[in-house]
Amino acid sequence: MTSTQLHALLQHTYFDSIDQGDADRAVQAFTDDVAWSHYQVWEHHGHLRNRTDVFKERSEVRDFLAARIADMQVEGIRHRVTHVIVQGNEGAFRAEVVGVTGTSMRFFGWVELTGGSISRYIVGPEP
């Protein structure tokens, strides 16, 4: 997978779908047995930055996103991938969450790829 392809998978399949309220489409970026770890980036609705959510199946990620999307939409945040690097079947990305007032918070991620999908996803806020 190229950096351009991973950028499209992250931005258009995953993050744009989250921002549009579509958890089913968002998880199409992942393998069925994805190792998914998310350290909270933007605090809102009781979701604090000291929390890490970890799942081992795409269906668990889908359920998590479906429950959280409404809170994110109320908050008005949008995700934007700014940088992507791929080497073999691994990649890294830098992105930001942007609020309705223009406030943004950067985060970074690590992915591993299998068959054109993300099989490991690790995300955390930039210090």
N, C-alpha and C positions, 0 to 999 in steps of 0.2 A: 504494500500500500504506500502511496506517495503522501507527502505532506498535504497536498491539495485535496486528496481523497479523504484523509483523516479529518482535515478541517471541515469538509462538507458533512462527514458523518457526525462529527461533534456538534457543529453549529446548526445544520439544517435538520438532521434527523433527530438528534437528541435535544439540544437546548431550545431551538425554535419550537419544537413540539411541546416542551414543558411550558414555555412562555405562552403558547396558544391553548394550553389546558388539555393536551392530548397525551396522557400517560401511555396508552397502548402503542402509539406511533413512536414515542420517545424510546421505549425499551427495544425497539427493533434494531437499535445500534449495537445491542449486546448478544452474546451467545447465551444459550439456555442456562449454562452453568457459570455465569459470570461471577467473578470475585469482585464485589463492589464495596468500596469504603469511601465514606463522605464525611469529612470534618466540616461542621457548619461554618459557612462563610458570612452570611448576613443574618444578624439576630433579628427575629421578628416572631410575633405570636407565641412567645414562650420557647422558641427554638434558639437555644443559647450556643455560643461559640465553643463551649467546653464539651460539646457532644459529638461523638463519632457514631455514625450508623454504618453497620456492616451487614451485608447480605451475600448469600452464595447461590442465589438463583434469580433468573430474570423475572419470574413471577413475584418474588419478594420485592424486587426493586419497583415493579409496576404498582404493587399495592401501596408501597411507601409513597411513590410519586403521586398516585391518585389521591391519597389522603392529604398531601402537602400542597398540591397545585392550587387549591382554592386560597390558601393562606398567601401564597406567592402572588397570586393575581390581585388580592386585596391590597397587598403591599405595593404592587405595581412595578416589581423588579423585572428586568430583562437581562439575559445572558449574552455576552459577546466574546467570542474566541478571537484573540488578537495574534497569537503566535503558535505555530505547530512545527515540531521537529519529529521526523521518523527515521529510524535506523533499523532495518530488517523488520522484525515483528514487534518492535517496541517503539513507543513514542512519548513525547511530553508536549504539554501545551500550557499556555498562559491565557487567562481570560479574565473578564470582569463581570460583576453584577452591577447594573446601573438602576438606580431608583428614579422615580418620577421627578424628583427635584434636581436630578443630575448628579447626585451623590453616587460615587462608585466605590467598589471594593474589589481589589484584584485577588485572584486565586490561581493556583497552579494544579496541574494534574499529570499523572503518569498512567499510561495505558499499555496493555499487551494485546496483541491482535492474533486472531485465529480465523482463518477462512473469510476474511473481509469484515469481521465483526470484532467488537471489543470483548476480550475474555477476562481482563483485569482492568479495574478502574479505581484509581486512588486520587482523591481531591482534598485539598486543604487551602486555607487562606494564606496569602503572603503575610509574613510578619510585618 
